[in-house]
């Protein structure tokens, strides 16, 4: 594809007149990774937090790059195109290079619930007869694939290549997660959105964002920069940051549709909690729906409402969406019931690895826990250190027994991470080995108890140093159940 054709839609980002002389240049591919450069590629030299892409220009040129796209002039033997925001231009170029996307795309942002909302929206669309897919933390799920992944929002080249693949396989509807990193780094620019959603905001990624306000502003790029004016913005109404999300979406000219107890689009009027489900009364456009949601936890009701709002806003009849809620399957590792002991005790895995999420999951299981809540958790290394004592305090207040263990220590000393958590968990039990910690939690289970193993959710490895070791919370719970709860 010619460079001038790729640049359509990104002309406002160009600096100078370089495009006029380079427009006829044939581009064979795009990348911001010099290791992936092939002859005829456009190499984007991006400024990163750990490395500056300009350091790899010589390598890219040696591998046959046809043009270098960067934010500042550089001296090199191939043409250079200077742009205002290279990350944004990369995303817009990728959208044009791959071209095809599912006809109906939605994105959801928020601290917690993104994976569940993407999953639930896909399931509702499928129930309505659409070929639907989801893209996010747990990977890619479509009618023909279930590929495990690790990035909430893939880089724009991989993302747009994936969207083209989904469109080619016949997917017409796709829901994707929009992380604050992905939004701040322009990874979703170029995605043609039909609607967008917001779940909630809690403390997270303070190793990346300087303030919570910056974190929220990054989330709000979904509404103030990416969602087309007039499109539906489905916002959970009952979070502390809901009013700010509503303000941004309203001022951006969107059709704001709130869901929740104070929602104006889907209003939650009553909820009854049971061990394996909850019954909700939901009002929409003058109609009252009684819904048996087969998932536990208040936060799952919130996720289901945002999902239903997105589905209805993209053409699914409300009655079809409400009926689909009764057959939802929970997203992997999101308050996922892994085992039930013969004495009735329940063991769940949950991805909660931030204070707000851990608080929500512990509060959610209290209504149906007649015994004790036992939680096994830790905190990841090389991430926001400030949340460690906060999570320790949450567990100390809301669980009857808190077992502090290792999560993904990465390059940090595991004992130091645990000590920072234990400082706010005076009733906590410290067990370094995660497998042994899970065994201890299962061994304690009595009738009416609930065990939550939190932090890793769907993950199938534990990152220690620079190595990812095979590890599954699910598998460890099942092994321990055979040993201690025969």
C-alpha positions as CSV (number, residue, x, y, z in Angstrom):
1,X,0.0,0.0,0.0
2,X,1.3,3.5,-0.8
3,X,2.4,5.7,2.0
4,X,0.0,8.5,0.9
5,X,-3.0,6.0,1.1
6,X,-1.9,4.9,4.6
7,X,-1.7,8.6,5.7
8,X,-5.3,9.4,4.8
9,X,-7.0,10.2,8.1
10,X,-3.7,11.1,9.8
11,X,-2.8,14.1,7.8
12,X,-3.4,16.5,10.7
13,X,-0.6,14.7,12.5
14,X,2.0,15.4,9.8
15,X,4.8,18.0,10.4
16,X,6.2,19.7,7.3
17,X,5.8,18.5,3.8
18,X,7.6,15.1,3.9
19,X,4.5,13.3,2.7
20,X,4.4,15.2,-0.6
21,X,7.7,13.7,-1.7
22,X,7.2,10.3,-0.1
23,X,3.6,9.6,-0.9
24,X,4.2,7.1,-3.7
25,X,6.5,5.0,-1.5
26,X,5.2,1.4,-1.4
27,X,4.9,0.1,2.2
28,X,5.0,-3.7,2.8
29,X,4.3,-3.6,6.5
30,X,4.3,-1.6,9.8
31,X,6.1,-2.1,13.1
32,X,7.5,-0.4,16.1
33,X,9.8,-3.3,16.9
34,X,13.1,-3.2,15.0
35,X,13.3,-7.0,15.3
36,X,10.2,-7.4,13.1
37,X,11.4,-5.1,10.3
38,X,11.4,-6.6,6.8
39,X,12.3,-5.0,3.5
40,X,9.8,-2.3,2.6
41,X,8.5,-1.8,6.1
42,X,7.6,1.5,7.8
43,X,9.5,1.6,11.1
44,X,7.9,3.8,13.9
45,X,10.5,5.0,16.3
46,X,8.5,5.4,19.5
47,X,9.7,7.0,22.7
48,X,9.0,4.5,25.5
49,X,9.3,4.4,29.3
50,X,12.2,1.9,29.1
51,X,13.7,2.5,25.7
52,X,13.7,5.1,22.9
53,X,12.8,3.7,19.5
54,X,15.3,6.1,17.9
55,X,18.1,4.0,19.3
56,X,16.9,1.2,16.9
57,X,16.7,3.2,13.7
58,X,20.0,1.9,12.4
59,X,19.0,-1.7,13.0
60,X,15.7,-1.0,11.2
61,X,17.5,0.5,8.2
62,X,19.9,-2.4,8.1
63,X,16.9,-4.8,7.8
64,X,15.4,-2.9,4.9
65,X,13.0,-0.3,6.4
66,X,11.6,1.9,3.6
67,X,10.8,4.9,5.8
68,X,11.3,6.0,9.4
69,X,8.3,7.6,11.1
70,X,9.3,9.6,14.3
71,X,8.4,12.5,16.4
72,X,11.6,14.5,15.7
73,X,14.0,14.8,12.8
74,X,16.8,12.3,12.6
75,X,19.7,11.7,10.2
76,X,19.6,8.4,8.5
77,X,20.0,6.9,5.0
78,X,16.3,6.3,4.3
79,X,13.4,8.8,4.1
80,X,12.1,10.2,7.4
81,X,8.5,11.3,8.1
82,X,8.1,13.5,11.2
83,X,4.7,13.4,12.9
84,X,3.2,15.0,16.0
85,X,2.2,11.7,17.8
86,X,3.9,8.6,16.4
87,X,1.8,6.2,18.5
88,X,-1.4,7.6,17.2
89,X,-0.2,7.6,13.6
90,X,0.9,4.0,14.0
91,X,-2.6,3.0,15.0
92,X,-4.2,5.0,12.2
93,X,-1.8,3.6,9.7
94,X,-2.5,0.0,11.0
95,X,-6.2,0.6,10.7
96,X,-5.9,1.5,7.0
97,X,-3.2,-1.1,6.3
98,X,-5.4,-4.0,7.4
99,X,-8.7,-2.3,6.6
100,X,-11.2,-4.8,7.7
101,X,-13.0,-4.9,11.1
102,X,-16.1,-6.5,12.4
103,X,-19.0,-4.3,11.5
104,X,-20.0,-3.7,15.1
105,X,-17.2,-2.9,17.5
106,X,-17.6,-1.9,21.2
107,X,-15.0,-1.2,23.8
108,X,-15.3,-1.1,27.6
109,X,-13.0,0.6,30.1
110,X,-12.8,0.8,33.9
111,X,-10.6,-0.6,36.6
112,X,-12.5,-3.9,37.2
113,X,-15.0,-5.8,35.1
114,X,-13.6,-5.2,31.6
115,X,-13.1,-8.9,30.9
116,X,-16.5,-9.9,32.2
117,X,-18.2,-7.2,30.2
118,X,-16.5,-8.1,27.0
119,X,-17.3,-11.8,27.6
120,X,-21.0,-11.1,28.6
121,X,-21.5,-8.8,25.6
122,X,-20.1,-11.5,23.3
123,X,-22.5,-14.1,24.8
124,X,-25.5,-11.8,24.5
125,X,-24.7,-11.1,20.9
126,X,-24.3,-14.8,20.2
127,X,-27.7,-15.5,21.8
128,X,-29.2,-13.0,19.4
129,X,-27.7,-14.9,16.5
130,X,-24.7,-12.8,15.7
131,X,-21.2,-14.2,15.0
132,X,-19.4,-12.5,17.9
133,X,-15.9,-12.3,19.4
134,X,-14.1,-10.8,22.4
135,X,-10.6,-9.4,22.7
136,X,-8.9,-8.8,26.0
137,X,-7.0,-10.0,29.1
138,X,-8.0,-13.7,28.6
139,X,-7.1,-13.6,24.9
140,X,-9.4,-13.9,21.9
141,X,-12.7,-15.9,21.8
142,X,-14.7,-16.2,18.6
143,X,-16.9,-18.8,17.0
144,X,-13.7,-20.5,15.6
145,X,-11.0,-19.8,18.2
146,X,-10.3,-19.6,21.9
147,X,-6.7,-18.2,22.1
148,X,-5.1,-17.5,25.4
149,X,-3.5,-14.1,25.7
150,X,-1.9,-11.7,28.2
151,X,-2.3,-8.1,27.1
152,X,-5.6,-6.3,27.9
153,X,-5.2,-4.1,24.8
154,X,-2.8,-5.5,22.2
155,X,-0.4,-3.1,20.3
156,X,-2.1,-1.5,17.3
157,X,-0.5,-3.5,14.6
158,X,-1.4,-6.8,16.3
159,X,-4.8,-5.5,17.1
160,X,-5.7,-4.4,13.6
161,X,-4.3,-7.6,12.1
162,X,-6.5,-9.5,14.5
163,X,-9.6,-7.5,13.7
164,X,-9.0,-8.2,10.0
165,X,-8.7,-11.9,10.7
166,X,-12.0,-11.8,12.7
167,X,-13.8,-10.0,10.0
168,X,-12.5,-12.5,7.4
169,X,-13.7,-15.4,9.5
170,X,-17.2,-13.9,9.5
171,X,-17.3,-12.2,12.9
172,X,-19.8,-9.3,12.7
173,X,-19.7,-8.2,16.3
174,X,-16.7,-7.8,18.6
175,X,-16.2,-6.5,22.2
176,X,-12.8,-5.4,23.4
177,X,-11.3,-4.2,26.6
178,X,-9.7,-0.8,26.7
179,X,-7.0,-0.5,29.3
180,X,-5.7,2.8,30.5
181,X,-2.3,2.0,29.1
182,X,-3.8,1.1,25.7
183,X,-5.9,4.3,25.6
184,X,-3.0,6.5,26.8
185,X,-0.7,4.9,24.2
186,X,-3.3,5.3,21.3
187,X,-3.6,1.5,20.8
188,X,-7.3,1.8,20.0
189,X,-7.1,4.7,17.7
190,X,-8.5,3.6,14.4
191,X,-11.0,1.1,15.8
192,X,-14.4,2.0,14.5
193,X,-16.6,2.0,17.6
194,X,-20.4,1.7,17.6
195,X,-20.7,2.1,21.4
196,X,-18.5,2.2,24.5
197,X,-18.9,1.4,28.2
198,X,-17.5,2.3,31.6
199,X,-17.6,0.1,34.7
200,X,-15.8,1.8,37.6
201,X,-12.5,3.3,38.8
202,X,-10.3,2.2,41.7
203,X,-6.6,2.4,42.5
204,X,-4.5,0.7,39.9
205,X,-1.4,1.2,37.8
206,X,0.0,4.0,40.0
207,X,3.4,2.8,38.8
208,X,2.4,4.3,35.4
209,X,-0.1,7.1,36.1
210,X,1.2,9.9,38.3
211,X,-2.3,10.5,39.8
212,X,-5.7,8.9,40.0
213,X,-7.0,11.9,38.0
214,X,-4.5,11.1,35.2
215,X,-5.6,7.5,35.3
216,X,-9.2,8.5,34.9
217,X,-8.4,11.0,32.2
218,X,-6.6,8.2,30.3
219,X,-9.7,6.0,30.6
220,X,-11.9,8.9,29.4
221,X,-10.0,9.1,26.0
222,X,-12.4,6.3,25.1
223,X,-15.2,8.9,25.2
224,X,-13.6,12.2,24.5
225,X,-11.3,11.1,21.6
226,X,-12.4,7.7,20.2
227,X,-16.1,7.2,20.3
228,X,-17.9,8.9,17.5
229,X,-20.1,11.9,18.5
230,X,-23.7,10.8,19.1
231,X,-22.8,7.1,19.7
232,X,-24.2,5.3,22.9
233,X,-22.0,5.6,26.0
234,X,-23.1,3.0,28.5
235,X,-22.0,4.0,32.0
236,X,-22.4,2.2,35.3
237,X,-24.2,4.7,37.5
238,X,-23.3,3.7,41.0
239,X,-19.5,4.1,41.2
240,X,-17.7,7.0,42.9
241,X,-16.4,8.0,39.4
242,X,-19.6,7.6,37.5
243,X,-20.5,11.3,37.6
244,X,-17.2,12.2,36.0
245,X,-17.6,9.6,33.3
246,X,-21.1,10.9,32.6
247,X,-19.8,14.5,32.5
248,X,-17.1,13.6,29.9
249,X,-19.4,11.5,27.8
250,X,-22.1,14.2,27.8
251,X,-19.7,17.0,27.0
252,X,-18.3,14.9,24.2
253,X,-21.8,14.7,22.6
254,X,-22.6,11.1,23.2
255,X,-26.0,9.4,23.9
256,X,-25.3,8.7,27.6
257,X,-27.1,5.6,28.9
258,X,-26.6,4.8,32.5
259,X,-27.2,1.4,34.1
260,X,-27.4,0.4,37.8
261,X,-29.5,1.3,40.8
262,X,-29.7,4.9,39.7
263,X,-29.6,4.1,36.0
264,X,-31.9,5.8,33.4
265,X,-31.5,3.1,30.7
266,X,-31.4,-0.1,32.8
267,X,-32.5,0.5,36.3
268,X,-31.7,-2.2,39.0
269,X,-34.6,-2.2,41.5
270,X,-34.1,-5.3,43.6
271,X,-31.5,-8.1,44.0
272,X,-31.7,-11.3,46.0
273,X,-28.4,-13.2,46.6
274,X,-28.0,-16.9,46.6
275,X,-24.9,-19.2,46.7
276,X,-24.7,-19.8,43.0
277,X,-26.9,-17.1,41.5
278,X,-28.8,-13.9,42.1
279,X,-32.3,-12.7,41.1
280,X,-32.6,-9.2,39.9
281,X,-35.5,-6.9,38.9
282,X,-34.4,-4.7,36.0
283,X,-36.5,-1.9,34.5
284,X,-36.1,-0.8,30.9
285,X,-38.2,1.5,28.8
286,X,-41.4,0.9,30.9
287,X,-40.9,-2.9,31.1
288,X,-39.9,-4.9,34.2
289,X,-37.7,-7.9,33.7
290,X,-37.1,-10.6,36.4
291,X,-33.7,-12.1,35.7
292,X,-32.0,-15.1,37.3
293,X,-28.3,-14.3,36.8
294,X,-26.3,-17.6,37.3
295,X,-23.3,-15.7,38.9
296,X,-22.6,-14.6,42.4
297,X,-21.6,-11.1,43.5
298,X,-23.0,-7.6,43.3
299,X,-20.2,-6.7,40.9
300,X,-21.4,-9.3,38.4
301,X,-24.8,-7.7,38.3
302,X,-23.0,-4.4,37.5
303,X,-21.0,-6.1,34.7
304,X,-24.1,-7.8,33.3
305,X,-26.0,-4.5,33.2
306,X,-23.2,-2.7,31.3
307,X,-23.0,-5.7,28.9
308,X,-26.8,-5.7,28.3
309,X,-26.7,-2.0,27.8
310,X,-24.0,-2.3,25.1
311,X,-25.9,-5.2,23.4
312,X,-29.2,-3.4,23.4
313,X,-27.4,-0.2,22.2
314,X,-26.1,-2.2,19.2
315,X,-29.4,-3.6,18.1
316,X,-30.3,-6.6,20.4
317,X,-33.9,-6.5,21.5
318,X,-34.1,-5.9,25.3
319,X,-36.1,-9.1,25.9
320,X,-33.5,-11.1,24.1
321,X,-30.7,-9.5,26.1
322,X,-32.5,-10.1,29.4
323,X,-33.1,-13.7,28.6
324,X,-29.4,-14.2,27.6
325,X,-28.3,-12.9,31.0
326,X,-29.8,-16.1,32.5
327,X,-27.4,-18.3,30.6
328,X,-24.2,-16.3,31.0
329,X,-21.0,-18.1,31.8
330,X,-18.5,-16.2,33.9
331,X,-15.3,-15.1,32.4
332,X,-12.3,-17.3,33.3
333,X,-10.9,-16.5,36.7
334,X,-13.6,-14.0,37.7
335,X,-15.2,-15.3,40.9
336,X,-15.0,-18.7,39.3
337,X,-16.3,-21.5,41.4
338,X,-13.5,-24.2,41.1
339,X,-14.6,-26.7,43.7
340,X,-17.2,-27.5,46.4
341,X,-16.2,-29.6,49.3
342,X,-18.5,-32.4,50.5
343,X,-19.2,-30.3,53.6
344,X,-20.6,-27.6,51.3
345,X,-17.6,-25.2,51.5
346,X,-16.9,-23.3,48.3
347,X,-13.5,-22.5,46.7
348,X,-13.3,-19.7,44.1
349,X,-10.5,-18.2,42.0
350,X,-10.7,-14.5,41.3
351,X,-8.4,-12.1,39.3
352,X,-8.7,-9.4,42.0
353,X,-5.2,-7.9,42.2
354,X,-6.1,-4.4,43.2
355,X,-7.7,-3.0,46.4
356,X,-11.1,-2.1,45.0
357,X,-11.5,-5.5,43.3
358,X,-10.4,-7.5,46.3
359,X,-12.9,-5.5,48.5
360,X,-15.7,-6.1,46.0
361,X,-15.2,-9.8,45.8
362,X,-14.9,-10.3,49.6
363,X,-18.1,-8.2,50.1
364,X,-19.9,-10.1,47.4
365,X,-19.4,-13.6,48.9
366,X,-20.5,-12.5,52.4
367,X,-24.3,-12.7,51.9
368,X,-24.1,-16.4,51.1
369,X,-21.2,-17.4,53.4
370,X,-22.7,-18.7,56.7
371,X,-19.2,-19.6,58.0
372,X,-15.8,-17.9,57.5
373,X,-14.3,-16.2,54.5
374,X,-10.7,-17.3,53.9
375,X,-8.7,-15.4,51.4
376,X,-5.3,-16.3,49.9
377,X,-3.6,-13.4,48.1
378,X,-0.4,-11.5,47.4
379,X,0.8,-8.5,45.3
380,X,2.8,-8.4,42.1
381,X,6.4,-7.2,41.9
382,X,7.6,-4.3,39.8
383,X,4.1,-2.7,40.1
384,X,2.4,-0.1,42.2
385,X,3.9,-0.6,45.7
386,X,1.4,1.7,47.3
387,X,-1.5,-0.7,47.0
388,X,0.2,-3.4,49.1
389,X,-0.8,-2.2,52.5
390,X,-4.2,-1.1,51.2
391,X,-4.9,-4.6,50.0
392,X,-3.6,-6.0,53.3
393,X,-6.0,-3.8,55.2
394,X,-8.9,-4.9,52.9
395,X,-8.2,-8.5,53.7
396,X,-7.7,-7.8,57.4
397,X,-11.1,-6.1,57.6
398,X,-13.3,-8.2,55.3
399,X,-11.9,-11.8,55.6
400,X,-12.0,-13.9,58.7
401,X,-8.7,-15.5,57.7
402,X,-6.1,-13.8,55.5
403,X,-3.2,-15.9,54.1
404,X,-0.5,-13.7,52.5
405,X,1.6,-15.4,49.8
406,X,3.5,-14.7,46.6
407,X,1.8,-13.5,43.5
408,X,4.1,-12.7,40.6
409,X,7.2,-11.3,42.4
410,X,9.0,-10.6,39.1
411,X,12.4,-9.0,39.9
412,X,11.5,-8.0,43.5
413,X,12.4,-9.9,46.6
414,X,9.2,-11.8,47.5
415,X,9.7,-11.5,51.3
416,X,9.8,-7.7,51.0
417,X,6.5,-7.6,49.1
418,X,4.9,-9.9,51.7
419,X,6.2,-7.8,54.5
420,X,4.6,-4.6,53.0
421,X,1.3,-6.4,52.9
422,X,1.6,-8.0,56.4
423,X,2.3,-4.6,57.9
424,X,-1.4,-3.8,57.4
425,X,-2.6,-7.4,58.1
426,X,-2.0,-8.0,61.8
427,X,-4.3,-11.1,61.7
428,X,-2.7,-12.4,58.6
429,X,-0.9,-15.7,58.1
430,X,2.3,-15.5,55.9
431,X,3.0,-18.5,53.7
432,X,5.6,-17.8,51.0
433,X,4.9,-20.7,48.7
434,X,1.7,-20.1,46.8
435,X,0.9,-23.8,46.5
436,X,1.4,-24.3,50.2
437,X,-0.8,-21.3,50.9
438,X,-3.6,-22.6,48.9
439,X,-3.2,-26.0,50.6
440,X,-3.5,-24.3,53.9
441,X,-6.6,-22.4,52.9
442,X,-8.3,-25.6,51.6
443,X,-7.3,-27.5,54.8
444,X,-9.1,-24.9,56.9
445,X,-12.5,-25.2,55.1
446,X,-15.4,-26.1,57.3
447,X,-19.1,-26.3,56.5
448,X,-20.4,-22.9,55.3
449,X,-16.9,-21.4,54.6
450,X,-15.9,-19.7,51.4
451,X,-12.3,-19.7,50.1
452,X,-11.1,-17.0,47.7
453,X,-7.8,-17.4,46.0
454,X,-7.2,-14.0,44.6
455,X,-4.8,-12.2,42.3
456,X,-3.9,-14.5,39.4
457,X,-7.3,-15.6,38.1
458,X,-7.0,-17.2,34.6
459,X,-3.2,-17.0,34.6
460,X,-1.3,-20.2,34.0
461,X,2.1,-19.2,35.2
462,X,3.9,-17.4,38.0
463,X,6.6,-14.9,37.1
464,X,9.7,-15.2,39.4
465,X,12.7,-13.2,38.3
466,X,12.6,-13.2,34.5
467,X,11.1,-16.7,34.3
468,X,7.4,-17.7,34.0
469,X,7.0,-21.0,35.9
470,X,3.9,-23.2,35.2
471,X,1.3,-22.5,37.9
472,X,-2.5,-22.6,38.1
473,X,-4.6,-21.6,41.1
474,X,-7.3,-23.8,39.7
475,X,-5.1,-26.9,39.6
476,X,-3.7,-26.2,43.1
477,X,-7.2,-25.9,44.6
478,X,-8.3,-29.2,43.0
479,X,-5.2,-31.0,44.2
480,X,-5.7,-29.7,47.7
481,X,-9.4,-30.6,47.7
482,X,-8.5,-34.2,47.0
483,X,-6.0,-34.2,49.9
484,X,-8.0,-32.3,52.5
485,X,-11.6,-32.5,51.5
486,X,-12.1,-36.1,50.2
